Amino acid sequence: MSRSVTNRKLPPPHLLQRIANNSSQADFQASFGVVRGTVLSYLEQAGLDFASFDDILDFGCGVGRFMFAFEEHLRPGQKIRGCEVHEECARWCRENIDFAETALSSISPPLPYEGREFDLVYALSVFTHLRLDMQFLWAWEIHRVLRPGGILFATIHGPTFFPLFHSYREQAKAYEMYGIGEEGVFSYLVFPSQEANDQGQVQVASAHSPAAMDEQFAGFEVVKRFPLSGLAGGQDLYILRKPEHGRAIALPIGRETEPVTQTRPGAGAVELRFRLDGHERFVVYPRVQPLGMYQVEFRAEIEADGRKLAEGVLLPRHARAFGECHYDKFAVEVPPHVGEATVRLTSRVVDPAAVPKGVKPTVEWCFPNLV
């Protein structure tokens, strides 16, 4: 398919400044060949061929750099679509990029696409601008729109960015760092701005350790990781695959975008309903508040059709002082089942005398899902 981008209208400088911190149209156009060559090289190193993908989504397309970069490289029948949360950028793409469809998306899932629509999702420096709960929600949503065997090509700020974030903490209006499971670390930074919603925007920055990425993208298979890649100023590149079984990640029925449920240890159970399709493992990330040196035991019971499918208990090895900055990982293996199931979550303080007087601990059951 032969096309030329030479005479195409280019985005206005103010939009280029917004998405790239560089208002030069000449630099924007000159980047097309670099982007194309770099992406093709990384795909090849992972044993993948760009020509093998029929339907491609540029997730967080900005003003179309990736789409322009591959305009002349598309084979007959190969399609690129874009989605973008910033209204002016999405409108500019719709009005000026005639070879690709662009949709305005919400900052929260779902995307305006059916399940299993894409073979490749390209997400350059998108997961670098979201808080932790949004990270999980969008990982699950991309899993939904990928076909079995489909590829996610995504960059993130890796652990080398943690010291940089820390150095900017005094200038930020929010600076946070979380532990996830036994080894994961996630850092989050927000700079002051005039935006009504800063999620997905450049004033938000987030970084992951590899173990945090493993938790967030547990429903994917890692094809290859490129630390300090040649993309987006040295971000880590992950090439991930949706498993061939194609089974969707199961989220709580009716509460798919509400990942946190709170309860007090020793109180009644939190009940969540799921639709199972042979899922193998239930995972939830309990977070105990407030900060304190005491142990909390977590328990899960999973029932379906009036019988118990599985149960599990998690007791941290030591009294912990992590509080709201740490998410424990609680996983329970589940035997094959097709149909609805109920998960009951309970907790208890192991030694109530260890809890400081006047403190009433709470447990947040975060990001519950089945993979």
N, C-alpha and C positions, 0 to 999 in steps of 0.2 A: 504494500500500500504506500503510494508516494504522496507525501505532503510537504509543505514548506512552512516553517514558522517565521521566515524572514520578515514578512510583511504583516505579521499579526499585531494587533493592538496589545500593548503591554499594560500591566496594572499601574495605576497612578502612584506617584512616590509615597503618598501618605499611607497607602495600604502596604507597600513594600517595607516601609519603616516599621509598621506594626508587626508584620509577620517575620521579618528577618533582621530588624535593627539596621537596615541598610536601604536607603531610598533610591539607589541607583538602578535605573532600568537596564543600563548596559551590563552591570554586574549580574542582574537577575537573568538576562538572556544568556550571558556567557556561562552561567552555572548549569545550563541544561545538559550539555555534553558531559560535564563532570559528574552530575547526579546519575545520568544514565550509565556511564561506564562503571561507576562505583557500585551501583546496585547490581548490575549484571555480574560484576566480578565476585561480589559476596554470594550471590545466588549460585554461581558456578562452583565456588569453593565448598558450598553446602550440598553439591550434587544436584542442583536444580536448574531448570532451563526456563527463562522468562516466557518463551514461546509456548510452553506447555499450559499456561494459565489462560482459560477462556474469559473469565469474568473477574475483573480486578477492582478493588475499592481503595481509593485514596482517602483514608480515614483522617480527618482533620486536614483538608486539602489546601487551606489558606487561599492563595490566589493562583493555584494551579501549577506550581513549579514541576511537580512530578508528572502531571498530565502533559505539560508542554515538553518535558524531557523525553517522553516516550511516544509523542505524537507520530513521528516519522518511523518509529520502530514497531508499530503495531502490525501484526499480520491480519489478513482478511478474517473476519469473524471474531477477532479479539476486541474486547470492550473494556474501557476504563470508566468508572463512575467516581464521583467525589462527594464527600459530605463535609460540612463545615458549620461550626456553631456560631461564628460571627456573621451577622446578617449581611453587612456590606460586602464582605469578602465572598460569601456564597452568591449574592446577587451579581457581583462582578463576573464571577465564573459562569453563571447561567447565561449572562448576556454576551459574553465574549469568547467562550470556549465551546464551539459548535460541534466538536467531535466527541464530547463527553458530557454526560448528564451530571449535574451537581444539585444536591439536595441540602436544604437548611435543616440541621439536626438540633435537637434539644441538648442541653448540657447533661441531661439524665437519659438513660436508655428508656424505651427502645429506639433503635435506628429505624428509618422508614423503609425497611426491606424485610422480605420474608426470610425464613430460616433457610440455610443451605444455598444461598444465592451466589457465593463467591468462592473462587479457587485461591485467591491471593488477597490479603488485606495488608496494605502498606501504611504504617503508622510511625512516621518520622517525628520524633520529639513531641509526641502527644501525651504519653504516660509520664512525661516530665512536668506536667502542669496540672496535676490533680491531687486532691487529698486522698487519704487512705481508703475510705469507704467507696469513693468513686473509682478508685483503681480496681477494686474487686468487681464492681458492677460492670465496668466496661470490659474487663477481661472476659467475664461471662457472656456479655452481649456479642463480642466479636466471635467467641466460640459458637454462638447460635447462628450467625449469618454465614459462617464458613461451611463448605461442603466437607464430607468425610475425606480426610487426607489433605484438606486445604491448609495453606501456609499463612502464618502471621509473620511479617517482617517488621520488627519494632525496635526502636532505640529508646534507651533510658539513661539517666544519669547514674553511673555506677558508683562504687564505693570511694573512688578517688575524688568525688565531688563532696563527700562529707566534710572534710576540713574547710573547703571553700564556703559551704553553707554556714558552718560555725563562725567563720570570720565575718559574715554579714549579719549575724544575729541582732546586733545593736541597731541596725538600720531597718530591720523588718518589723512589721506589726504583729507577726506570728512566727515563731520558730519552735518546731517540735521534732522529737526523735523517738521512735518506737522500737521495741523489741517484738519480734514475731516468732513464736515457737522457740526452739532451742538456739537457733543461729541467725535468724533473719533480722535485719535492721532496715528501717525506713525513715528517711528524714524529709521534713516538709518546711518550706519557707514561703512567707507571703509578704510582698512589699506593698506599701501604701499606693492606692490608685483611686481613680474616679469611677471605676467599673461597678455597675450594680451587682454583678456576679463575677467574681474573679476566677472561678474554676475554668480551666481550659485556656486561660490567658497568660501572657508572658510574665505578669507580676507574681505568678505562682511558680515555685520550683520544687521538685521532689526528686529523691534519689533512693535507689534500692541496692541492697547487697544481693549477691546471687541467690542466697537462701531465701530472701524475701520474695524474689521473682519466682522461685520454685513454689512457694505457697500461693501466691496470687494466680499463677498460671498452672495450677495443679492438674487442670483438665486437658492440658496440652502435653505433647512430647517435645523435648528439646532436640532439634536437629543439629544446631551449632550455635555457640556463643562466641562473639568477637569482642573481647574487652578493648576499650579505648579504640574504637573503630575510626575509620576515616570519614564518618558522617557526623554532622551537627556538632562540630567542635570537640570531637573525642568522646562522644557518648558510646556506651556499650550497645552492641547490636545483638539481638536475639532473633534467631530464625526458629519458629515453633510450628508444630504440625498438630492439627486436630486429628485424633485417632481415627483409623479407618472404620471402627465400629459405628462411628457417627452418633453415638448416644449423646443427647443433650445433657448439660449440667443441670441437675434438679435443684430448684430453688423453692422456698416455702410458698405454697399455693396462696395467692392473694396478697402476698407480702414480699414480692420479688425485689422491690426497691426499698425495703425497710429492713436492713440487715442487722439491726441491733434491738434486742429485747432485754429488758432489765428485770431482775428479781432479787430478793434478799435470800441469802443462804438460810436454809431451813424452812423457807416459805413453800407455797404450793408449786407444782411443776409448771414450767413453760411448755406449751404444746404447739408443735408445728406440723403441718401436713405437707406431704410431698407426693409426687407421682413418680413411681419407680419403674424403670425399664431395664432391669438387670444391673443396676448400679452396684458398685463394689464397696464403697466406703463413704460413711458419713463423716463430715468434718465441720467443726465449729471452733471459734477462737474466743474463749471466755476471757473477760478482762475484769479484774477485781479492783474496786475502789472502796475507801480511799487508801492512800499509801500507808503501809503498815507491815509489821513483821508477824504474819500469821498465815496458817495454811488453810486452804479451802479445797475440799474434795468435790469433784464434778462427776455427775453420773448421767448416762443417757440410756433410755429404753426405747426400742423401736418395735412397733407392733403393726400387724396387718391382718385383716380378716379374722380378728379375734385371737390371734396367736402372737407370741413373742418371736420376732425375727432375730433380734440381737440386743445385746446390752454391753455397756462398758463403763469403767470407772477410771478417772484420772486423778491421781494424788501427786502434786508436785513433791519432789524429793526433799525440799527444804522449805522452811518458812521464808517468804519472799517479801522484798520491799520495793517491788516494781510499780504497784498501783496502776494508774491510768496509762502509763507509758509502756506497758507490756501486755501483749496478747499471748496467752498460752495457746497451745494447739491441742485439741482433743479430737481424736479420730477413732472410729469404731468400724470394724469390718462388717459387711452386710452380705448375707447369702442372697443368691439370685431371686428376684421377685418382680413381677409385673403387676402394677396397680397402685392404688393409694396406700400410703403408710403414715403412721403418726409417730413422731419423735417427741418423747417427754424428757425434758432437761431439768435436773435438780442439782442443788449444791448444798454443802454444809460446812461450817467452820469446824475444823478438827478439834481445836482446843479453844473454846470460848473465852477462857481466862486469859488467853494471850492477846485478845482484842482490847485496845485501850478503852478506858471508861468513857462512855458517851459516844463512841464510834459505832455506827451501824453500817456494816459492809454491804455493798451491792455487787451483783454480778451482771455484766453485760454479755449476752450471748451473740457474738459478732460473726457476720459472714457465714451463716449456716448453709451447707450445700451438700449434695451427694454427687460423687464422680464415679 
